[in-house]
Amino acid sequence: MISLKTPDEMAAMRVAGRLMADFLNACCAQVRPGVTTGEIDTFARAYLGTLGDGTAVSGCLGYHGYPGALCISVNEEVIHGIPGSRVLQRGDLVSLDVCGFYHGFCGDNTRTLVVGGPEALTPDTRRLLRVTRHSLEAAVKAIRPGIRLSDVSHVIEKICLDGGCTVVREFTGHGLGRNLHEDPPVPNYGKPGRGPYLHEGMTLAIEPMVCLGKPAIRTRADGWTVEARDGRPSAHFEYTVAVLREGAEILTPWYEADPWSESWMAE
């Protein structure tokens, strides 16, 4: 069942979303050569207590037994990488997926960045980041009441395929609000004109998960980390958005502190 948020609920989601965007950006600032993913997780646990009135909680930690305060996926890892002893190296692609709750409402967002800054990108990884980010931004621009959900999904898939990349099909975006995962699922592929209509008051996590190589994936023995079978890099960008009368509003505005966008988005 798809929930439509009331004005008061939407206001609460704006607050939660902005806090989670701040949380994500603070974690991204810890990414540098020589840092372990476990050290970033330790930082994240401490930083949560500084948000708002100090009552924010991770939506990852303990979720079906997940052991981290955030998901950190590196290179061929698509999603759900577990923080630990892995040492980040210059040129690694790192996806930080942060979700959390504040006063009962959820914000969910993800950025992929390159260790060492944009000068550490190769032509292929630059293209991967550019295509994935572009697909997310175009999907948000397409959202408005009255269109079908697959119209948004189709925008993502077309941009990724036209850019020489592929999209993961086994995992999708989703609705969210009082829960991390709510209806409807939001695939990153599909023909237009299908699925539920979008209505004012819907809140959605739009999150392209994109591979530089083939889209086939597998889950590692840890039961969580999803990786590309061919071992090639992947990227993951995500916003929480609200469907409003005039279009979409980004509730997790992490882009406000993304200093690399212009560098790697350029053709």
QUIBEL-V769121 format. One record per backbone hydrogen bond with DSSP energy under -1.0 kcal/mol. CO is the residue of the C=O (numbers start at 1). NH is the residue of the N-H. Records with the same first field share a line. If there is no record, write none. Layout:
CO = NH, NH
This chain:
6 = 10
7 = 11
8 = 12
9 = 13
10 = 14
11 = 15
12 = 16
13 = 17
14 = 18
15 = 19
16 = 20
17 = 21
18 = 22
19 = 23
20 = 24
21 = 25
22 = 26
23 = 27
24 = 28
25 = 29
27 = 30
28 = 31
32 = 35
35 = 88
36 = 40
37 = 41
38 = 42
39 = 43
40 = 44
41 = 45
42 = 46
43 = 47
44 = 48
47 = 50
48 = 51
51 = 54
57 = 101
60 = 63
62 = 65
63 = 66
66 = 62
71 = 97
73 = 95
74 = 77
75 = 234
76 = 228
79 = 226
81 = 72
84 = 38
86 = 37
88 = 34
89 = 92
92 = 115
93 = 75
94 = 113
95 = 73
96 = 111
97 = 71
98 = 109
99 = 59
100 = 107
101 = 57
102 = 105
105 = 102
107 = 100
109 = 98
110 = 238
111 = 96
113 = 94
114 = 117
115 = 91
117 = 120
118 = 121
122 = 126
123 = 127
124 = 128
125 = 129
126 = 130
127 = 131
128 = 132
129 = 133
130 = 134
131 = 135
132 = 136
133 = 137
134 = 138
135 = 139
136 = 140
137 = 141
138 = 142
144 = 147
147 = 198
148 = 151
149 = 152, 153
150 = 154
151 = 155
152 = 156
153 = 157
154 = 158
155 = 159
156 = 160
157 = 161
158 = 162
159 = 163
160 = 165
161 = 164
166 = 211
173 = 186
174 = 205
175 = 182
177 = 106
179 = 177
182 = 175
186 = 173
194 = 150
196 = 149
198 = 146
199 = 202
201 = 5
202 = 243
203 = 176
204 = 241
205 = 174
206 = 239
208 = 237
209 = 168
210 = 235
211 = 166
216 = 229
218 = 227
220 = 223
225 = 220
226 = 78, 79
227 = 218
228 = 231
233 = 212
235 = 210
238 = 110
239 = 206
240 = 251
241 = 204
242 = 249
243 = 201
247 = 244
249 = 242
252 = 254
253 = 256
254 = 257
255 = 258
258 = 261
260 = 264
261 = 265
